[in-house]
Amino acid sequence: MSVESGDKYSAGPQGLGYIYQPRLALLKLVEESERTGVLIEGQDDLEFVEEGQNRSLASLKHKSPGDRLTDLDIDFWKSVRIWLERYKLSGRSTSHLRFFLFTTATVADSSFLRDFLQDTSALIEKTKESFESAMAKSTTQLVSEIEVAYLELKEEECLDFLGRISIFDANPRITDIPDLLSDRLLRPVRREHRRAVIERLEGWWNDIAVRQISGEKTDPIYGAEVSDKLSAIAEEYRSDNLPITFLGKHPDKIDPDTDDRLFVQQLRLLGTTTDRIQSAIIDYYRAFQQRSSWAREDLLVPGEMEEYEDRLVEEWKRYKDFVVESLGSDESEDKLIAAGREIFRWAEFETNNLRIRERVTEPYVVRGAFHILANGRPLPRVHWHPKFLERIESVLESAN
């Protein structure tokens, strides 16, 4: 069911409102100076921190298409109640606060709220008269409570308070914001990658929003930090690079003792420690998931992964041949295992120069690729123990 279907019991509109906060915060932040910061759910829905001590408290309203803001609209008066309290607590006329209402609705032509769409200083007396008239006409408890609090202000404080209010109507809807961010931020990024870049930027941003709302992060996030993060993400989508998005990720379950995949069996044959096998499982997982992600985003040139694997196999063969050339046909198992350990050590620690692209330097991409090759069926394309292929072929022949 659509969240705008009119179902009075639907929680959709409220949910959209919560999601709208971080999205609009990001859009507004990139439109401001890089020295401007924002707190989500600070003293209002959004709190913009500007140069010096100036702060702007912003209420956000994501309304149904076609909605109009009128004189007694509850969205406006709820915001006024918050702002009036903040104004008094912050020193009244000495306060450094301003008050914004961002709404997707449009202010009705007949409403005095249109005064707040522009600089009110030139017509503040008229605005004050209209504001007080609207309060007097209202019969709601909310506006009555606001009127009592408002009338506690001195005449000059009433004018000062109202002069700090601005309404920004017809703001973009939540679904429009990604395209606006793309248009304003990503001209240097290739068009086919812009959606992926915005999704990653929003993922990073939403994590910060959660930390701010939960109280874990109490300081603002500044426009300069957004610029730095965007630049770092965009760099990963250059022609000589690929995004690394699985660093620090782990599979749901890791059990080196019972894992029966071929690449794990190969490591057990070498007597590899449980800790190193666990690391290999993690590298395999990250590399496999990373490849899938690149494929989903169409980031790979056709045949690029196959050519990369062929290159790894060729380099592995060169080093394997070097290691085993001094071994005899009847070499002891201890020496065969030692040779296998040396080949695996090379693959794990000396192959970071074997990159799929020049700037893809994350080690798990290469290490995991070798484990993927070591896991091939029916036969692996790389192996560590010099006689592993002979032994597995013998097992397969016996099974047949």
TORSE-933019 format. One record per residue (C-alpha): residue number from 1; residue in three letters; z, y, x. Coordinates in Angstrom, 3 decimals. Layout:
% residues N
[NUM "Ala" [Z Y X]] ...
This chain:
% residues 400
[1 "Met" [0.000 0.000 0.000]] [2 "Ser" [-0.858 3.459 1.306]] [3 "Val" [2.118 5.574 2.290]] [4 "Glu" [0.568 8.369 0.234]] [5 "Ser" [-0.052 6.229 -2.852]] [6 "Gly" [2.657 7.947 -4.871]] [7 "Asp" [5.136 5.059 -4.928]] [8 "Lys" [8.481 6.830 -5.215]] [9 "Tyr" [10.278 3.940 -3.502]] [10 "Ser" [7.993 3.837 -0.476]] [11 "Ala" [9.640 4.581 2.869]] [12 "Gly" [6.233 5.317 4.392]] [13 "Pro" [6.335 9.130 4.248]] [14 "Gln" [9.787 9.221 5.836]] [15 "Gly" [8.643 6.814 8.542]] [16 "Leu" [5.603 8.965 9.253]] [17 "Gly" [7.904 11.952 9.591]] [18 "Tyr" [9.916 10.242 12.314]] [19 "Ile" [6.796 9.193 14.222]] [20 "Tyr" [5.293 12.647 13.755]] [21 "Gln" [8.084 14.272 15.772]] [22 "Pro" [7.219 12.861 19.215]] [23 "Arg" [3.469 13.053 18.567]] [24 "Leu" [3.505 16.709 17.588]] [25 "Ala" [6.000 17.466 20.365]] [26 "Leu" [3.530 16.129 22.915]] [27 "Leu" [0.642 18.098 21.421]] [28 "Lys" [2.625 21.355 21.334]] [29 "Leu" [3.930 20.833 24.839]] [30 "Val" [0.469 20.479 26.359]] [31 "Glu" [-0.548 23.701 24.589]] [32 "Glu" [2.272 25.648 26.251]] [33 "Ser" [3.047 26.638 29.819]] [34 "Glu" [3.925 23.745 32.116]] [35 "Arg" [7.312 25.429 32.535]] [36 "Thr" [8.124 24.832 28.862]] [37 "Gly" [10.295 21.830 28.048]] [38 "Val" [11.148 20.001 24.836]] [39 "Leu" [14.065 18.039 23.427]] [40 "Ile" [13.433 15.729 20.481]] [41 "Glu" [16.254 15.801 17.920]] [42 "Gly" [18.136 18.488 19.834]] [43 "Gln" [19.472 21.307 17.672]] [44 "Asp" [16.556 20.693 15.267]] [45 "Asp" [13.655 18.247 14.982]] [46 "Leu" [12.308 19.757 18.196]] [47 "Glu" [13.918 22.182 20.610]] [48 "Phe" [11.607 24.018 22.987]] [49 "Val" [13.174 25.307 26.195]] [50 "Glu" [11.359 28.284 27.627]] [51 "Glu" [11.728 30.455 30.722]] [52 "Gly" [15.139 32.051 31.057]] [53 "Gln" [17.565 31.148 28.279]] [54 "Asn" [15.077 31.376 25.408]] [55 "Arg" [14.933 28.415 23.053]] [56 "Ser" [12.902 27.735 19.922]] [57 "Leu" [14.196 25.387 17.240]] [58 "Ala" [11.400 23.747 15.276]] [59 "Ser" [11.516 21.897 11.961]] [60 "Leu" [8.597 19.513 11.330]] [61 "Lys" [7.192 18.534 7.947]] [62 "His" [4.421 15.960 7.532]] [63 "Lys" [3.319 16.447 3.926]] [64 "Ser" [0.783 14.772 1.648]] [65 "Pro" [-2.792 16.095 1.828]] [66 "Gly" [-3.258 19.166 -0.330]] [67 "Asp" [0.444 20.144 -0.434]] [68 "Arg" [1.311 23.846 -0.699]] [69 "Leu" [4.388 25.677 0.523]] [70 "Thr" [5.850 27.964 -2.181]] [71 "Asp" [8.743 30.421 -2.402]] [72 "Leu" [11.402 27.851 -3.260]] [73 "Asp" [9.963 24.920 -1.319]] [74 "Ile" [12.859 22.712 -0.270]] [75 "Asp" [11.372 22.105 3.199]] [76 "Phe" [11.643 25.787 4.040]] [77 "Trp" [15.144 26.276 2.650]] [78 "Lys" [16.546 23.160 4.327]] [79 "Ser" [15.283 24.563 7.604]] [80 "Val" [16.804 27.979 6.846]] [81 "Arg" [20.191 26.330 6.337]] [82 "Ile" [19.998 24.754 9.808]] [83 "Trp" [18.707 27.924 11.458]] [84 "Leu" [21.317 30.140 9.847]] [85 "Glu" [24.111 27.948 11.167]] [86 "Arg" [22.570 27.878 14.665]] [87 "Tyr" [22.077 31.632 14.580]] [88 "Lys" [25.753 32.255 13.870]] [89 "Leu" [26.976 29.750 16.444]] [90 "Ser" [24.737 31.180 19.188]] [91 "Gly" [25.943 34.774 18.935]] [92 "Arg" [23.929 36.186 16.053]] [93 "Ser" [21.953 39.231 17.296]] [94 "Thr" [22.672 38.298 20.926]] [95 "Ser" [21.244 34.790 20.393]] [96 "His" [18.312 33.556 22.481]] [97 "Leu" [17.014 31.390 19.626]] [98 "Arg" [13.803 31.566 17.627]] [99 "Phe" [13.026 29.414 14.589]] [100 "Phe" [9.754 27.617 13.813]] [101 "Leu" [8.533 25.561 10.876]] [102 "Phe" [5.545 23.340 11.662]] [103 "Thr" [4.037 21.845 8.521]] [104 "Thr" [0.829 20.056 7.612]] [105 "Ala" [0.931 21.848 4.260]] [106 "Thr" [-0.620 25.262 3.629]] [107 "Val" [1.423 28.261 2.517]] [108 "Ala" [0.396 29.243 -1.002]] [109 "Asp" [-1.466 32.544 -1.282]] [110 "Ser" [1.077 33.878 -3.782]] [111 "Ser" [4.156 33.010 -1.694]] [112 "Phe" [6.203 35.525 0.299]] [113 "Leu" [6.362 32.807 2.979]] [114 "Arg" [2.980 34.069 4.136]] [115 "Asp" [4.918 36.930 5.757]] [116 "Phe" [6.237 34.388 8.273]] [117 "Leu" [2.718 33.344 9.302]] [118 "Gln" [2.415 36.523 11.361]] [119 "Asp" [4.557 38.896 13.355]] [120 "Thr" [7.126 39.975 10.800]] [121 "Ser" [8.489 42.947 12.758]] [122 "Ala" [6.099 45.435 11.130]] [123 "Leu" [7.028 44.408 7.593]] [124 "Ile" [10.503 43.001 8.078]] [125 "Glu" [11.999 45.168 5.322]] [126 "Lys" [9.480 43.788 2.814]] [127 "Thr" [10.088 40.248 4.027]] [128 "Lys" [13.835 40.707 3.682]] [129 "Glu" [13.455 41.975 0.116]] [130 "Ser" [11.219 39.032 -0.840]] [131 "Phe" [13.559 36.531 0.869]] [132 "Glu" [16.622 37.818 -0.960]] [133 "Ser" [14.737 37.980 -4.268]] [134 "Ala" [13.715 34.326 -3.931]] [135 "Met" [17.323 33.333 -3.243]] [136 "Ala" [18.514 35.220 -6.300]] [137 "Lys" [15.967 33.488 -8.554]] [138 "Ser" [16.877 29.999 -7.404]] [139 "Thr" [19.287 27.876 -9.406]] [140 "Thr" [19.647 25.070 -6.841]] [141 "Gln" [22.919 24.379 -5.068]] [142 "Leu" [21.146 24.288 -1.705]] [143 "Val" [19.814 27.844 -1.976]] [144 "Ser" [23.082 29.073 -3.486]] [145 "Glu" [24.967 27.789 -0.435]] [146 "Ile" [22.437 29.443 1.866]] [147 "Glu" [22.801 32.733 0.004]] [148 "Val" [26.571 32.704 0.511]] [149 "Ala" [26.168 32.065 4.258]] [150 "Tyr" [23.367 34.626 4.557]] [151 "Leu" [25.356 37.401 2.874]] [152 "Glu" [28.051 36.991 5.525]] [153 "Leu" [25.617 38.648 7.954]] [154 "Lys" [25.516 42.379 8.490]] [155 "Glu" [22.412 44.270 7.363]] [156 "Glu" [20.978 44.486 10.881]] [157 "Glu" [21.753 40.799 11.478]] [158 "Cys" [19.840 39.816 8.325]] [159 "Leu" [16.802 41.703 9.629]] [160 "Asp" [17.227 40.178 13.090]] [161 "Phe" [17.571 36.643 11.724]] [162 "Leu" [14.484 36.840 9.509]] [163 "Gly" [12.489 38.396 12.357]] [164 "Arg" [13.052 35.266 14.421]] [165 "Ile" [11.388 32.939 11.879]] [166 "Ser" [7.748 31.836 12.162]] [167 "Ile" [5.837 29.363 9.995]] [168 "Phe" [2.847 27.467 11.393]] [169 "Asp" [1.002 25.848 8.505]] [170 "Ala" [-1.983 23.490 8.317]] [171 "Asn" [-0.850 21.627 11.424]] [172 "Pro" [-2.792 18.475 12.381]] [173 "Arg" [-1.829 15.281 10.626]] [174 "Ile" [-0.323 12.435 12.624]] [175 "Thr" [-3.597 10.476 12.759]] [176 "Asp" [-5.499 13.490 14.093]] [177 "Ile" [-3.286 14.095 17.118]] [178 "Pro" [-4.679 11.426 19.525]] [179 "Asp" [-8.203 12.860 19.200]] [180 "Leu" [-6.872 16.394 19.712]] [181 "Leu" [-4.986 15.289 22.811]] [182 "Ser" [-8.120 13.611 24.109]] [183 "Asp" [-10.253 16.702 23.502]] [184 "Arg" [-7.763 19.029 25.186]] [185 "Leu" [-6.670 16.896 28.115]] [186 "Leu" [-9.297 14.366 29.082]] [187 "Arg" [-12.575 16.129 29.769]] [188 "Pro" [-12.589 14.815 33.389]] [189 "Val" [-12.008 11.208 32.187]] [190 "Arg" [-14.994 9.041 31.271]] [191 "Arg" [-15.379 8.983 27.493]] [192 "Glu" [-15.069 5.210 27.148]] [193 "His" [-11.626 5.306 28.800]] [194 "Arg" [-10.090 8.268 26.990]] [195 "Arg" [-8.518 6.288 24.160]] [196 "Ala" [-6.815 3.922 26.627]] [197 "Val" [-5.512 6.852 28.684]] [198 "Ile" [-4.039 8.540 25.592]] [199 "Glu" [-2.439 5.279 24.442]] [200 "Arg" [-0.737 4.863 27.805]] [201 "Leu" [0.364 8.494 27.874]] [202 "Glu" [1.835 8.110 24.388]] [203 "Gly" [3.550 4.869 25.388]] [204 "Trp" [5.275 6.661 28.264]] [205 "Trp" [6.066 9.642 26.038]] [206 "Asn" [7.519 7.504 23.230]] [207 "Asp" [9.841 5.806 25.707]] [208 "Ile" [11.154 9.235 26.723]] [209 "Ala" [11.522 10.178 23.035]] [210 "Val" [13.640 7.084 22.356]] [211 "Arg" [15.836 7.866 25.355]] [212 "Gln" [16.295 11.452 24.183]] [213 "Ile" [17.074 10.513 20.580]] [214 "Ser" [19.534 7.820 21.687]] [215 "Gly" [21.294 10.302 23.976]] [216 "Glu" [20.430 8.436 27.167]] [217 "Lys" [18.298 11.360 28.388]] [218 "Thr" [19.867 14.762 27.734]] [219 "Asp" [17.586 17.061 29.721]] [220 "Pro" [14.221 18.368 28.445]] [221 "Ile" [10.878 16.922 29.428]] [222 "Tyr" [8.615 19.652 30.811]] [223 "Gly" [4.905 20.232 30.509]] [224 "Ala" [4.509 19.815 34.266]] [225 "Glu" [5.861 16.258 34.006]] [226 "Val" [3.303 15.464 31.304]] [227 "Ser" [0.540 16.835 33.523]] [228 "Asp" [1.706 14.728 36.479]] [229 "Lys" [1.895 11.559 34.385]] [230 "Leu" [-1.496 12.164 32.816]] [231 "Ser" [-3.036 12.734 36.231]] [232 "Ala" [-1.538 9.477 37.551]] [233 "Ile" [-2.830 7.484 34.562]] [234 "Ala" [-6.282 9.056 34.683]] [235 "Glu" [-6.566 8.208 38.397]] [236 "Glu" [-6.330 4.512 37.492]] [237 "Tyr" [-9.507 4.742 35.406]] [238 "Arg" [-11.724 5.979 38.200]] [239 "Ser" [-14.653 3.807 39.225]] [240 "Asp" [-12.837 2.605 42.367]] [241 "Asn" [-9.597 1.810 40.550]] [242 "Leu" [-8.131 -0.170 37.641]] [243 "Pro" [-4.922 0.464 35.655]] [244 "Ile" [-1.831 -1.525 36.632]] [245 "Thr" [0.175 -2.091 33.451]] [246 "Phe" [2.150 -5.300 34.040]] [247 "Leu" [4.288 -4.243 36.991]] [248 "Gly" [7.862 -5.297 36.242]] [249 "Lys" [6.832 -7.556 33.325]] [250 "His" [8.023 -11.177 33.117]] [251 "Pro" [7.043 -14.189 31.036]] [252 "Asp" [9.411 -15.101 28.208]] [253 "Lys" [10.460 -18.312 29.937]] [254 "Ile" [10.480 -19.306 33.606]] [255 "Asp" [11.507 -22.833 34.619]] [256 "Pro" [10.290 -23.703 38.126]] [257 "Asp" [11.800 -27.201 37.899]] [258 "Thr" [9.874 -28.369 34.831]] [259 "Asp" [6.712 -26.249 34.935]] [260 "Asp" [3.864 -28.790 35.278]] [261 "Arg" [0.964 -26.427 35.879]] [262 "Leu" [-1.193 -27.372 38.823]] [263 "Phe" [-0.421 -24.297 40.919]] [264 "Val" [3.305 -25.031 40.594]] [265 "Gln" [2.789 -28.687 41.502]] [266 "Gln" [0.954 -27.558 44.617]] [267 "Leu" [3.920 -25.462 45.708]] [268 "Arg" [6.391 -28.293 45.062]] [269 "Leu" [4.309 -30.533 47.320]] [270 "Leu" [4.999 -28.073 50.151]] [271 "Gly" [8.742 -28.139 49.510]] [272 "Thr" [8.645 -24.469 48.442]] [273 "Thr" [12.001 -23.088 47.360]] [274 "Thr" [12.777 -22.528 43.682]] [275 "Asp" [12.997 -18.767 44.208]] [276 "Arg" [9.522 -18.576 45.733]] [277 "Ile" [8.073 -20.772 42.976]] [278 "Gln" [9.633 -18.449 40.434]] [279 "Ser" [7.981 -15.474 42.156]] [280 "Ala" [4.660 -17.326 42.072]] [281 "Ile" [5.011 -17.945 38.329]] [282 "Ile" [5.657 -14.231 37.792]] [283 "Asp" [2.629 -13.258 39.933]] [284 "Tyr" [0.458 -15.708 37.972]] [285 "Tyr" [1.677 -14.286 34.662]] [286 "Arg" [1.134 -10.649 35.650]] [287 "Ala" [-2.323 -11.258 37.101]] [288 "Phe" [-3.430 -13.328 34.094]] [289 "Gln" [-2.171 -10.753 31.574]] [290 "Gln" [-3.627 -7.898 33.625]] [291 "Arg" [-7.063 -9.497 33.620]] [292 "Ser" [-6.865 -9.977 29.858]] [293 "Ser" [-5.928 -6.310 29.447]] [294 "Trp" [-8.835 -5.156 31.609]] [295 "Ala" [-11.192 -7.357 29.606]] [296 "Arg" [-9.935 -6.030 26.256]] [297 "Glu" [-10.480 -2.449 27.417]] [298 "Asp" [-13.941 -3.273 28.828]] [299 "Leu" [-12.924 -1.975 32.239]] [300 "Leu" [-14.639 -4.683 34.267]] [301 "Val" [-18.291 -4.694 35.239]] [302 "Pro" [-20.053 -7.892 34.032]] [303 "Gly" [-19.569 -10.594 36.654]] [304 "Glu" [-17.050 -8.521 38.613]] [305 "Met" [-14.140 -10.955 38.250]] [306 "Glu" [-16.317 -13.948 39.116]] [307 "Glu" [-17.581 -12.214 42.261]] [308 "Tyr" [-14.024 -11.297 43.209]] [309 "Glu" [-12.831 -14.884 42.853]] [310 "Asp" [-15.779 -16.110 44.925]] [311 "Arg" [-14.766 -13.674 47.665]] [312 "Leu" [-11.155 -14.907 47.587]] [313 "Val" [-12.284 -18.533 47.776]] [314 "Glu" [-14.532 -17.770 50.740]] [315 "Glu" [-11.743 -16.003 52.645]] [316 "Trp" [-9.297 -18.796 51.793]] [317 "Lys" [-11.735 -21.404 53.118]] [318 "Arg" [-12.185 -19.530 56.379]] [319 "Tyr" [-8.446 -19.380 56.983]] [320 "Lys" [-7.840 -22.933 55.775]] [321 "Asp" [-10.523 -24.265 58.151]] [322 "Phe" [-8.911 -22.342 61.013]] [323 "Val" [-5.472 -23.806 60.283]] [324 "Val" [-6.564 -27.444 59.847]] [325 "Glu" [-9.107 -27.628 62.690]] [326 "Ser" [-6.446 -28.844 65.121]] [327 "Leu" [-5.163 -31.555 62.784]] [328 "Gly" [-6.220 -35.147 63.216]] [329 "Ser" [-7.366 -37.459 60.435]] [330 "Asp" [-4.117 -39.432 60.647]] [331 "Glu" [-1.808 -36.430 61.021]] [332 "Ser" [1.798 -36.832 59.918]] [333 "Glu" [2.900 -35.560 56.516]] [334 "Asp" [5.245 -33.066 58.164]] [335 "Lys" [2.337 -31.407 59.996]] [336 "Leu" [0.187 -31.428 56.854]] [337 "Ile" [2.962 -29.715 54.939]] [338 "Ala" [3.443 -27.189 57.764]] [339 "Ala" [-0.285 -26.419 57.654]] [340 "Gly" [-0.148 -25.981 53.881]] [341 "Arg" [2.800 -23.634 54.179]] [342 "Glu" [0.908 -21.531 56.706]] [343 "Ile" [-2.138 -21.261 54.414]] [344 "Phe" [0.083 -20.275 51.501]] [345 "Arg" [1.954 -17.751 53.678]] [346 "Trp" [-1.381 -16.149 54.558]] [347 "Ala" [-2.407 -15.944 50.884]] [348 "Glu" [0.918 -14.432 49.905]] [349 "Phe" [1.453 -11.880 52.680]] [350 "Glu" [-1.814 -11.140 54.516]] [351 "Thr" [-4.408 -10.700 51.788]] [352 "Asn" [-3.605 -7.351 50.208]] [353 "Asn" [-6.798 -6.014 51.744]] [354 "Leu" [-8.766 -8.387 49.498]] [355 "Arg" [-8.878 -5.977 46.571]] [356 "Ile" [-10.946 -6.233 43.435]] [357 "Arg" [-11.521 -2.496 43.830]] [358 "Glu" [-10.650 -0.237 46.716]] [359 "Arg" [-7.675 1.504 45.121]] [360 "Val" [-6.189 -1.514 43.337]] [361 "Thr" [-3.397 -2.151 45.826]] [362 "Glu" [-0.762 -3.874 43.659]] [363 "Pro" [0.052 -7.205 45.425]] [364 "Tyr" [0.413 -9.281 42.252]] [365 "Val" [-3.298 -8.816 41.533]] [366 "Val" [-4.247 -10.752 44.694]] [367 "Arg" [-1.329 -13.170 44.780]] [368 "Gly" [-1.729 -14.001 41.118]] [369 "Ala" [-5.484 -14.457 41.547]] [370 "Phe" [-4.867 -17.134 44.196]] [371 "His" [-2.475 -18.938 41.843]] [372 "Ile" [-5.058 -18.765 39.060]] [373 "Leu" [-7.602 -20.332 41.442]] [374 "Ala" [-4.995 -22.925 42.470]] [375 "Asn" [-4.556 -23.828 38.815]] [376 "Gly" [-8.200 -24.647 38.079]] [377 "Arg" [-9.049 -27.810 36.140]] [378 "Pro" [-10.099 -30.478 36.666]] [379 "Leu" [-9.930 -29.427 40.338]] [380 "Pro" [-8.450 -26.223 41.782]] [381 "Arg" [-10.745 -23.907 43.720]] [382 "Val" [-8.057 -23.317 46.361]] [383 "His" [-5.260 -25.544 47.592]] [384 "Trp" [-2.519 -25.361 50.202]] [385 "His" [-1.756 -28.917 51.351]] [386 "Pro" [-4.804 -29.972 53.419]] [387 "Lys" [-5.112 -33.293 51.551]] [388 "Phe" [-4.198 -32.082 48.073]] [389 "Leu" [-7.731 -32.496 46.723]] [390 "Glu" [-7.963 -36.041 48.058]] [391 "Arg" [-4.727 -36.960 46.382]] [392 "Ile" [-5.507 -35.409 43.020]] [393 "Glu" [-8.969 -36.979 43.005]] [394 "Ser" [-7.350 -40.342 43.673]] [395 "Val" [-5.025 -39.833 40.738]] [396 "Leu" [-7.936 -38.879 38.478]] [397 "Glu" [-9.947 -41.923 39.559]] [398 "Ser" [-6.984 -44.179 38.847]] [399 "Ala" [-6.615 -42.651 35.407]] [400 "Asn" [-10.230 -43.430 34.629]] 
